[in-house]
Amino acid sequence: MRNIKSTSVVIATLLLPLGTCVAQAVNTAQNAPALAAAKVPRAATPVPKSENANWMPQHEANVAMIRKGGVDVLFVGDSLTKCWSRQGRDVWAARFAPLHAANIGISGDCTQHVLWRLQNGELENTHPKAVVLLIGTNNISAGDSPADIAQAVGAIIGEIRQRSPEAHILLLGILPRSERANHPVRETVRSVNGLLSKLEDADHVTFLDFGDKLLQPDGSLTKDVTTDFTHLTADGYKIFADTIQPIVERLLGKN
């Protein structure tokens, strides 16, 4: 099995054809001077979300929860992760709570906010066997390029590998947005997911794009699975759970 150093090289190498490198991941996990000199985009520059007064208390609550330990599966992300505790709460209670899962999603987060949180306590004193990572849709809304988003997700992976090297990461593709299949944001999502797929590493990272399971045959999204053509309903979270639960259980050695 490859070590942390080799995983960081894989992440950086996969993104180099895009004219980028995972500078933050390499700095943290490998300290490679040549790659560290590359310009790091906004999406990969860790910052707290200071414009939201409720954000820091949520982060601090996450840190307190994580410090208690006992986490086998860690869900990391934005509102689509956070809402496992809302629209997805019944599915979570039945499917993932018994697996000793913890949820550190915060609504509105971009990659740079998740990166800051992981560097500031949300991976402290925890040794998950699996990490479910879903992040990047808010970066699309903020105008970040697919390449920048992919670089930032690579940095997040590097951070997780550095701090929780025993964890296998289930990297999820950004979920489809907008009602219509021909909406321009759908192509942006496809572009980002194409780049994210290059971060897969058989030893440490599994990539999964299950967005098509949420779509109708004509490619449209409906209110059956989304509340606003971005966030999921209870039925949407059931599809989510049906898709990832077998993989998570396999990573935990349960099947």
DRENDO-1510 file (C-alpha; in Angstrom, 1 decimal, always signed):
<recs>
REC; n; res; u; v; w
REC; 1; MET; +0.0; +0.0; +0.0 .
REC; 2; ARG; +1.3; +3.4; -0.9 .
REC; 3; ASN; +2.2; +5.8; +1.9 .
REC; 4; ILE; +1.1; +9.4; +2.4 .
REC; 5; LYS; +3.9; +10.8; +0.4 .
REC; 6; SER; +3.1; +8.7; -2.7 .
REC; 7; THR; -0.6; +9.6; -2.5 .
REC; 8; SER; +0.3; +13.3; -2.5 .
REC; 9; VAL; +2.4; +12.8; -5.6 .
REC; 10; VAL; -0.5; +11.0; -7.3 .
REC; 11; ILE; -2.9; +13.8; -6.5 .
REC; 12; ALA; -0.5; +16.5; -7.8 .
REC; 13; THR; +0.4; +14.5; -10.9 .
REC; 14; LEU; -3.2; +13.9; -11.9 .
REC; 15; LEU; -3.9; +17.6; -11.8 .
REC; 16; LEU; -0.7; +18.8; -13.5 .
REC; 17; PRO; -2.2; +18.3; -17.0 .
REC; 18; LEU; -4.8; +20.9; -16.0 .
REC; 19; GLY; -2.0; +23.4; -15.5 .
REC; 20; THR; -2.4; +23.3; -11.8 .
REC; 21; CYS; -1.0; +21.3; -8.9 .
REC; 22; VAL; -2.4; +20.5; -5.5 .
REC; 23; ALA; -0.1; +22.9; -3.7 .
REC; 24; GLN; -1.8; +22.8; -0.3 .
REC; 25; ALA; -2.0; +19.0; -0.2 .
REC; 26; VAL; +1.6; +18.7; -1.2 .
REC; 27; ASN; +2.7; +21.4; +1.3 .
REC; 28; THR; +0.9; +19.6; +4.1 .
REC; 29; ALA; +1.7; +16.0; +3.3 .
REC; 30; GLN; +4.9; +16.1; +1.4 .
REC; 31; ASN; +6.6; +19.6; +1.6 .
REC; 32; ALA; +7.7; +19.6; -2.0 .
REC; 33; PRO; +9.3; +23.0; -2.7 .
REC; 34; ALA; +8.9; +23.1; -6.4 .
REC; 35; LEU; +5.1; +22.4; -6.4 .
REC; 36; ALA; +4.6; +24.6; -3.4 .
REC; 37; ALA; +5.7; +27.6; -5.4 .
REC; 38; ALA; +2.7; +27.3; -7.7 .
REC; 39; LYS; -0.1; +29.8; -7.3 .
REC; 40; VAL; -2.9; +28.6; -5.1 .
REC; 41; PRO; -6.4; +29.7; -6.2 .
REC; 42; ARG; -9.0; +31.1; -3.8 .
REC; 43; ALA; -10.8; +27.7; -3.7 .
REC; 44; ALA; -7.7; +26.0; -2.3 .
REC; 45; THR; -6.7; +28.8; +0.2 .
REC; 46; PRO; -8.1; +27.8; +3.6 .
REC; 47; VAL; -10.2; +30.5; +5.3 .
REC; 48; PRO; -12.9; +30.6; +7.9 .
REC; 49; LYS; -16.3; +31.9; +6.8 .
REC; 50; SER; -16.3; +35.1; +8.8 .
REC; 51; GLU; -19.3; +36.7; +7.0 .
REC; 52; ASN; -21.7; +34.1; +8.7 .
REC; 53; ALA; -22.0; +34.7; +12.5 .
REC; 54; ASN; -23.4; +31.2; +12.9 .
REC; 55; TRP; -20.5; +29.5; +11.1 .
REC; 56; MET; -17.8; +29.5; +13.9 .
REC; 57; PRO; -20.2; +28.1; +16.5 .
REC; 58; GLN; -21.0; +25.3; +14.2 .
REC; 59; HIS; -17.3; +24.7; +13.6 .
REC; 60; GLU; -16.6; +24.7; +17.3 .
REC; 61; ALA; -19.5; +22.2; +17.9 .
REC; 62; ASN; -18.0; +19.9; +15.2 .
REC; 63; VAL; -14.6; +20.1; +17.0 .
REC; 64; ALA; -16.2; +19.2; +20.3 .
REC; 65; MET; -18.0; +16.3; +18.8 .
REC; 66; ILE; -15.0; +15.0; +17.0 .
REC; 67; ARG; -12.8; +15.2; +20.1 .
REC; 68; LYS; -15.0; +12.7; +21.9 .
REC; 69; GLY; -13.8; +10.1; +19.4 .
REC; 70; GLY; -15.6; +6.9; +18.4 .
REC; 71; VAL; -16.1; +7.9; +14.8 .
REC; 72; ASP; -15.8; +5.2; +12.2 .
REC; 73; VAL; -17.4; +7.1; +9.3 .
REC; 74; LEU; -17.0; +10.8; +8.9 .
REC; 75; PHE; -19.2; +12.8; +6.5 .
REC; 76; VAL; -17.6; +16.0; +5.3 .
REC; 77; GLY; -19.1; +18.8; +3.2 .
REC; 78; ASP; -21.7; +21.6; +2.9 .
REC; 79; SER; -25.5; +21.7; +3.2 .
REC; 80; LEU; -25.9; +18.5; +1.2 .
REC; 81; THR; -24.0; +16.8; +4.0 .
REC; 82; LYS; -25.5; +19.0; +6.8 .
REC; 83; CYS; -29.0; +18.0; +5.8 .
REC; 84; TRP; -28.5; +14.4; +6.6 .
REC; 85; SER; -29.6; +15.8; +10.0 .
REC; 86; ARG; -32.7; +17.4; +8.5 .
REC; 87; GLN; -34.4; +16.0; +5.4 .
REC; 88; GLY; -32.2; +12.9; +5.7 .
REC; 89; ARG; -32.5; +12.4; +9.4 .
REC; 90; ASP; -34.6; +9.2; +9.3 .
REC; 91; VAL; -32.4; +7.6; +6.7 .
REC; 92; TRP; -29.3; +8.6; +8.7 .
REC; 93; ALA; -30.7; +7.1; +11.9 .
REC; 94; ALA; -31.5; +3.8; +10.2 .
REC; 95; ARG; -28.5; +3.5; +7.9 .
REC; 96; PHE; -25.4; +5.4; +9.2 .
REC; 97; ALA; -25.9; +6.1; +12.9 .
REC; 98; PRO; -25.4; +2.3; +13.6 .
REC; 99; LEU; -22.1; +2.5; +11.7 .
REC; 100; HIS; -20.8; +5.1; +14.2 .
REC; 101; ALA; -21.0; +7.9; +11.7 .
REC; 102; ALA; -20.5; +11.6; +12.4 .
REC; 103; ASN; -21.6; +14.6; +10.2 .
REC; 104; ILE; -19.4; +17.7; +10.0 .
REC; 105; GLY; -21.2; +19.4; +7.1 .
REC; 106; ILE; -21.9; +23.2; +7.3 .
REC; 107; SER; -24.4; +24.8; +5.0 .
REC; 108; GLY; -22.9; +27.3; +2.5 .
REC; 109; ASP; -19.4; +26.0; +2.7 .
REC; 110; CYS; -17.0; +26.1; -0.2 .
REC; 111; THR; -13.8; +24.0; -0.5 .
REC; 112; GLN; -11.7; +26.7; +1.2 .
REC; 113; HIS; -13.9; +26.7; +4.3 .
REC; 114; VAL; -13.8; +22.9; +4.6 .
REC; 115; LEU; -10.1; +23.0; +4.2 .
REC; 116; TRP; -9.8; +25.5; +7.0 .
REC; 117; ARG; -12.0; +23.5; +9.3 .
REC; 118; LEU; -10.0; +20.3; +8.8 .
REC; 119; GLN; -6.8; +22.2; +9.6 .
REC; 120; ASN; -8.4; +23.7; +12.8 .
REC; 121; GLY; -9.7; +20.8; +14.8 .
REC; 122; GLU; -12.3; +18.9; +12.9 .
REC; 123; LEU; -9.9; +16.0; +12.3 .
REC; 124; GLU; -8.4; +16.1; +15.8 .
REC; 125; ASN; -8.5; +12.9; +17.9 .
REC; 126; THR; -10.4; +11.0; +15.3 .
REC; 127; HIS; -9.4; +7.9; +13.4 .
REC; 128; PRO; -12.2; +7.2; +10.9 .
REC; 129; LYS; -12.0; +4.1; +8.7 .
REC; 130; ALA; -14.0; +5.9; +6.0 .
REC; 131; VAL; -14.5; +9.6; +5.0 .
REC; 132; VAL; -17.4; +10.5; +2.7 .
REC; 133; LEU; -16.5; +13.8; +1.0 .
REC; 134; LEU; -19.0; +15.8; -1.0 .
REC; 135; ILE; -18.0; +19.4; -1.7 .
REC; 136; GLY; -17.8; +22.0; -4.5 .
REC; 137; THR; -21.3; +22.9; -5.6 .
REC; 138; ASN; -21.0; +26.3; -3.8 .
REC; 139; ASN; -17.7; +27.0; -5.5 .
REC; 140; ILE; -19.6; +26.7; -8.8 .
REC; 141; SER; -22.1; +29.3; -7.6 .
REC; 142; ALA; -19.1; +31.5; -6.5 .
REC; 143; GLY; -17.7; +31.3; -10.1 .
REC; 144; ASP; -14.6; +29.2; -9.4 .
REC; 145; SER; -13.4; +27.2; -12.4 .
REC; 146; PRO; -13.6; +23.4; -12.6 .
REC; 147; ALA; -9.8; +23.2; -12.5 .
REC; 148; ASP; -9.7; +25.4; -9.4 .
REC; 149; ILE; -12.4; +23.3; -7.7 .
REC; 150; ALA; -10.6; +20.1; -8.5 .
REC; 151; GLN; -7.3; +21.5; -7.2 .
REC; 152; ALA; -9.1; +22.5; -3.9 .
REC; 153; VAL; -10.7; +19.1; -3.5 .
REC; 154; GLY; -7.2; +17.6; -4.1 .
REC; 155; ALA; -6.0; +19.8; -1.2 .
REC; 156; ILE; -8.8; +18.5; +1.0 .
REC; 157; ILE; -7.9; +14.9; +0.2 .
REC; 158; GLY; -4.3; +15.7; +1.0 .
REC; 159; GLU; -5.3; +17.2; +4.4 .
REC; 160; ILE; -7.4; +14.1; +5.2 .
REC; 161; ARG; -4.6; +11.8; +4.2 .
REC; 162; GLN; -2.1; +13.7; +6.4 .
REC; 163; ARG; -4.3; +13.8; +9.5 .
REC; 164; SER; -6.2; +10.5; +9.1 .
REC; 165; PRO; -3.9; +8.3; +7.0 .
REC; 166; GLU; -5.8; +5.1; +7.8 .
REC; 167; ALA; -9.1; +6.4; +6.4 .
REC; 168; HIS; -10.3; +5.5; +2.9 .
REC; 169; ILE; -12.0; +8.5; +1.2 .
REC; 170; LEU; -15.2; +8.0; -0.7 .
REC; 171; LEU; -15.1; +11.1; -3.0 .
REC; 172; LEU; -18.5; +11.9; -4.4 .
REC; 173; GLY; -19.2; +13.8; -7.6 .
REC; 174; ILE; -21.0; +17.1; -7.4 .
REC; 175; LEU; -24.8; +16.3; -7.7 .
REC; 176; PRO; -26.8; +17.6; -10.6 .
REC; 177; ARG; -28.4; +21.1; -10.3 .
REC; 178; SER; -31.3; +22.9; -12.0 .
REC; 179; GLU; -34.5; +21.4; -13.2 .
REC; 180; ARG; -33.6; +21.2; -16.9 .
REC; 181; ALA; -31.0; +18.9; -18.4 .
REC; 182; ASN; -29.8; +21.6; -20.8 .
REC; 183; HIS; -29.1; +24.2; -18.1 .
REC; 184; PRO; -25.5; +25.5; -18.4 .
REC; 185; VAL; -24.7; +24.6; -14.8 .
REC; 186; ARG; -25.1; +20.9; -15.7 .
REC; 187; GLU; -22.1; +21.1; -18.0 .
REC; 188; THR; -20.1; +22.8; -15.3 .
REC; 189; VAL; -21.0; +20.0; -12.9 .
REC; 190; ARG; -19.9; +17.4; -15.5 .
REC; 191; SER; -16.6; +19.2; -16.1 .
REC; 192; VAL; -15.8; +19.3; -12.4 .
REC; 193; ASN; -16.7; +15.7; -11.9 .
REC; 194; GLY; -14.5; +14.7; -14.9 .
REC; 195; LEU; -11.6; +16.3; -13.1 .
REC; 196; LEU; -12.5; +14.8; -9.7 .
REC; 197; SER; -12.5; +11.4; -11.1 .
REC; 198; LYS; -8.8; +11.7; -11.8 .
REC; 199; LEU; -8.2; +11.9; -8.0 .
REC; 200; GLU; -9.3; +8.3; -7.6 .
REC; 201; ASP; -6.6; +6.1; -6.0 .
REC; 202; ALA; -7.3; +2.4; -5.5 .
REC; 203; ASP; -5.5; +2.4; -2.1 .
REC; 204; HIS; -6.9; +5.6; -0.6 .
REC; 205; VAL; -9.6; +7.3; -2.7 .
REC; 206; THR; -12.7; +5.9; -4.4 .
REC; 207; PHE; -14.6; +8.3; -6.7 .
REC; 208; LEU; -18.4; +7.9; -7.2 .
REC; 209; ASP; -20.7; +10.0; -9.4 .
REC; 210; PHE; -24.2; +8.8; -8.7 .
REC; 211; GLY; -26.0; +12.0; -9.9 .
REC; 212; ASP; -27.8; +10.1; -12.7 .
REC; 213; LYS; -29.7; +8.1; -10.1 .
REC; 214; LEU; -31.5; +11.4; -9.1 .
REC; 215; LEU; -32.5; +12.2; -12.7 .
REC; 216; GLN; -35.6; +11.4; -14.8 .
REC; 217; PRO; -35.1; +9.6; -18.1 .
REC; 218; ASP; -35.1; +13.0; -19.9 .
REC; 219; GLY; -32.3; +14.2; -17.5 .
REC; 220; SER; -34.6; +16.5; -15.5 .
REC; 221; LEU; -34.7; +16.9; -11.8 .
REC; 222; THR; -38.0; +16.8; -10.0 .
REC; 223; LYS; -39.3; +18.0; -6.6 .
REC; 224; ASP; -39.6; +14.3; -5.7 .
REC; 225; VAL; -35.9; +14.2; -5.0 .
REC; 226; THR; -35.0; +17.8; -4.5 .
REC; 227; THR; -36.5; +20.7; -2.6 .
REC; 228; ASP; -35.1; +23.4; -4.9 .
REC; 229; PHE; -33.3; +21.5; -7.7 .
REC; 230; THR; -30.1; +21.5; -5.6 .
REC; 231; HIS; -30.9; +20.2; -2.1 .
REC; 232; LEU; -32.4; +16.8; -1.5 .
REC; 233; THR; -35.7; +15.6; -0.1 .
REC; 234; ALA; -36.1; +12.6; +2.2 .
REC; 235; ASP; -36.5; +10.5; -1.0 .
REC; 236; GLY; -33.4; +12.0; -2.4 .
REC; 237; TYR; -31.5; +11.0; +0.7 .
REC; 238; LYS; -32.8; +7.5; +0.5 .
REC; 239; ILE; -31.3; +7.2; -3.0 .
REC; 240; PHE; -28.1; +8.7; -1.6 .
REC; 241; ALA; -28.0; +6.1; +1.1 .
REC; 242; ASP; -29.0; +3.2; -1.2 .
REC; 243; THR; -26.0; +4.1; -3.4 .
REC; 244; ILE; -23.2; +4.7; -0.8 .
REC; 245; GLN; -24.2; +2.4; +2.1 .
REC; 246; PRO; -22.8; -0.8; +0.5 .
REC; 247; ILE; -19.5; +1.0; -0.3 .
REC; 248; VAL; -19.2; +2.4; +3.2 .
REC; 249; GLU; -19.9; -1.0; +4.8 .
REC; 250; ARG; -17.3; -2.6; +2.6 .
REC; 251; LEU; -14.8; +0.0; +3.7 .
REC; 252; LEU; -15.7; -0.8; +7.3 .
REC; 253; GLY; -15.1; -4.5; +6.6 .
REC; 254; LYS; -18.8; -5.4; +7.1 .
REC; 255; ASN; -19.4; -7.1; +3.7 .
</recs>
